[in-house]
Amino acid sequence: MSDIDTSATSKHTIPVIDRMMDLLAALEQREPGMTISDLTAVLKQPRTSVYRILNTLQQHDMVRRDDAGAYHLGARLLTLASHVASRASDIDLVAITQPFIDQLAAELGEGVKLSVIDNEGILVLAAAQGRREYALTVAPGQRMPVHAGAASKLLLAYLEPEELARWINRPLSAFTSKTVTDPKRLRTELARIRRLGWAQDKGENAPSIQAFAAPIFTRGGKMVAAVSVPFLTGTETARMEVIRMAAIETAEKISRAMPA
């Protein structure tokens, strides 16, 4: 863009939105959060201006304030990010899959998630809430560990070798005693998942949560997403089998509904 174009564009911006974006960018760089004093110093803006921007953003869940008074990026940004991801390809996965996962959640009474893998890791792209007692709450926009969990492992299992190496040849955190952190063991697990065509979480993210996941394919055979159903540890074996089969069947239905 030429200097003339840049100058013309800058005349049609809103200064307060520029300051808001600067504030969000500052919070993005500081994971432990920032106080109003921190933000005032970094942004070089009056304290009252920073407070008013924070108060407005907080009302829209774009930022949140912790008990210590520090501000962090809010959950609404994750939800917005999930829609950006869904529009980044030619296939609108949310539009195609939402009716199916809504139906699955209604039938099982459990929460249902649709997850994808992008440049930052595992993203919950869409979700449907369960109505069963003790059903786990699920929400779009969540980021999940790339190596732990049914959907995460399933998405890894279908990556090309070079891309898989990029994710697992790095330090992998252990969230519970069930988390696989050794790359060699994880590769073995992923190969098994690909043979089976489904994945199971036996408490890798949290001891009290298990899950089953099944893959969604395009008409061309490319794996693009995972349907997963989390449930509480201690669920009866027969009930677990119902969940597993329902997840697989739903993933197959979605795959058949994918555009050519």
Residue pairs with C-beta under 8 A, 6 or more apart in sequence:
1 9
16 53
19 43
19 45
19 49
19 53
20 53
20 57
22 43
23 39
23 43
23 50
23 53
23 54
23 57
24 57
24 62
24 63
24 73
24 77
26 34
26 39
26 42
26 43
27 33
27 34
27 39
27 63
27 71
27 72
27 73
28 73
30 38
32 70
33 66
33 68
33 70
33 71
33 72
34 42
34 70
34 71
35 69
35 70
35 71
36 47
36 50
36 51
36 54
36 69
36 71
37 47
38 70
39 45
39 50
39 54
39 71
40 46
40 47
40 50
43 50
54 63
54 65
54 71
57 63
57 74
58 64
58 65
58 71
58 74
60 74
60 76
61 74
61 75
61 76
62 73
62 74
62 76
62 77
63 71
63 72
63 73
63 74
64 71
64 72
64 73
64 74
64 75
65 71
65 72
66 72
75 139
75 141
77 141
78 140
78 141
78 142
78 143
79 139
79 140
79 141
80 141
81 123
81 141
82 94
82 123
82 124
82 125
82 126
82 140
82 141
83 94
85 116
85 118
85 123
85 125
86 92
86 93
86 94
86 95
86 125
86 126
88 118
89 224
91 218
91 224
91 258
91 259
93 114
93 116
93 125
93 126
93 216
93 224
93 225
94 114
94 125
94 126
96 254
96 257
96 258
96 259
97 114
97 126
97 216
97 225
97 227
97 254
98 114
98 126
98 128
100 227
100 250
100 253
100 254
100 257
101 112
101 113
101 114
101 126
101 127
101 128
101 227
101 250
102 112
102 128
103 250
104 112
104 128
104 227
104 229
104 246
104 247
104 250
105 111
105 112
105 128
105 129
105 130
105 131
106 128
106 131
107 246
108 130
108 132
108 229
108 242
108 243
108 246
109 130
109 131
109 132
109 135
110 130
110 132
110 135
110 136
110 229
110 230
110 231
110 243
111 127
111 128
111 129
111 130
111 135
111 136
111 137
111 138
111 229
111 230
112 127
112 128
112 130
112 138
112 227
112 228
112 229
112 250
113 124
113 126
113 127
113 138
113 151
113 227
113 228
113 229
113 230
114 124
114 125
114 126
114 127
114 216
114 225
114 226
114 227
115 122
115 123
115 124
115 125
115 144
115 151
115 152
115 155
115 213
115 225
115 226
115 228
116 122
116 123
116 125
116 155
116 224
116 225
116 226
117 123
117 146
117 155
117 156
117 159
120 143
121 143
121 144
121 145
121 146
121 167
122 143
122 144
122 145
122 146
122 149
122 151
122 152
122 155
123 141
123 142
123 143
123 144
124 138
124 139
124 140
124 141
124 142
124 143
124 144
125 140
125 225
126 140
127 138
127 139
127 140
128 138
129 135
129 137
129 138
130 136
134 232
135 231
136 209
136 230
136 231
136 232
138 230
144 151
144 152
144 205
145 152
145 173
145 175
145 204
145 205
146 152
146 156
146 167
147 153
147 156
147 167
147 168
147 172
147 179
147 180
147 181
147 186
148 173
148 175
148 179
148 180
148 201
148 204
148 205
149 201
149 204
149 205
149 211
149 213
149 228
150 199
150 200
150 201
150 211
150 212
150 213
150 226
150 228
150 230
151 199
151 211
151 213
151 226
151 227
151 228
153 186
153 189
153 190
153 193
153 199
153 201
153 213
154 193
154 198
154 199
154 213
154 214
154 215
154 226
154 228
155 223
155 225
155 226
156 164
156 167
156 168
156 186
156 190
157 190
157 191
157 193
157 194
157 199
158 194
158 215
158 223
159 167
164 187
164 190
168 183
168 186
168 187
169 183
172 179
172 180
172 181
172 183
172 186
173 179
173 181
174 181
175 204
175 205
175 206
176 203
176 204
176 205
176 206
176 207
177 207
178 202
178 203
178 204
178 207
179 204
179 205
180 186
180 189
180 204
193 199
197 214
197 215
197 248
198 212
198 213
198 214
198 215
198 244
198 247
198 248
199 212
199 213
199 214
199 226
200 210
200 211
200 212
200 213
200 244
201 209
201 210
201 211
201 212
201 213
201 228
201 230
202 210
203 209
203 210
203 233
207 233
208 232
208 233
209 230
209 231
209 232
209 233
210 230
210 231
210 232
210 233
210 235
210 240
211 228
211 229
211 230
211 231
212 228
212 229
212 240
212 243
212 244
212 247
212 248
213 226
213 227
213 228
213 229
213 247
214 226
214 227
214 228
214 247
214 248
214 250
214 251
214 252
215 223
215 225
215 226
215 251
215 255
216 223
216 224
216 225
216 226
216 227
216 251
216 254
216 255
216 258
217 223
217 224
217 255
217 258
218 224
218 255
218 258
219 258
219 259
219 260
224 258
226 251
227 247
227 250
227 251
227 254
228 247
229 243
229 246
229 247
231 239
231 240
231 243
235 243
